[in-house]
Amino acid sequence: MGDDPSQGEREIGWTLAQRRALIILLVLFFGWLCYRYATNRASVADPQPPQGARASELATRIDPNTADWQTLAAIPGMGEKKARAIVEYRERVHAHIPTAVVFAIPADLQHIRGIGAATVENLQPYLIFPGDPITQPKDRTP
């Protein structure tokens, strides 16, 4: 345990020159990561299209007043939990008022916990409500 500075460097396992080289490499790598992050176009959110990519493949739209939870869960962006919540809410309302139209307009879906205006907007191309015209799938011939 002498006062030899080279002995202290060897205890760490890295010489002073090696530590400097490592710090330089880490700074260069961090700079490169920052540059990649700043120029990455994927980090900028693209606006969503008005309809999903496969919306035209649906033969008909789904009525949330009559559909079962499995059918509703098949809608992109719906999921099983929201689909079950819609059916449970509909059944609760029908228990009190059997002839009620629970979902007369798309905004009525917002009564379900976890469904807000953005979700309703995303689901609207896949759903039909009383009074909506039934849309046919688009002709996909060129």
HELIX and SHEET records of a PDB file:
HELIX    1   1 PRO A    5  ILE A   12  1                                   8    
HELIX    2   2 LEU A   16  THR A   39  1                                  24    
HELIX    3   3 ARG A   41  SER A   43  5                                   3    
HELIX    4   4 ALA A   55  GLU A   57  5                                   3    
HELIX    5   5 TRP A   69  ALA A   73  1                                   5    
HELIX    6   6 GLY A   79  HIS A   96  1                                  18    
HELIX    7   7 PRO A  106  HIS A  111  5                                   6    
HELIX    8   8 ALA A  117  LEU A  123  1                                   7    
HELIX    9   9 GLN A  124  TYR A  126  5                                   3    
END                                                                             
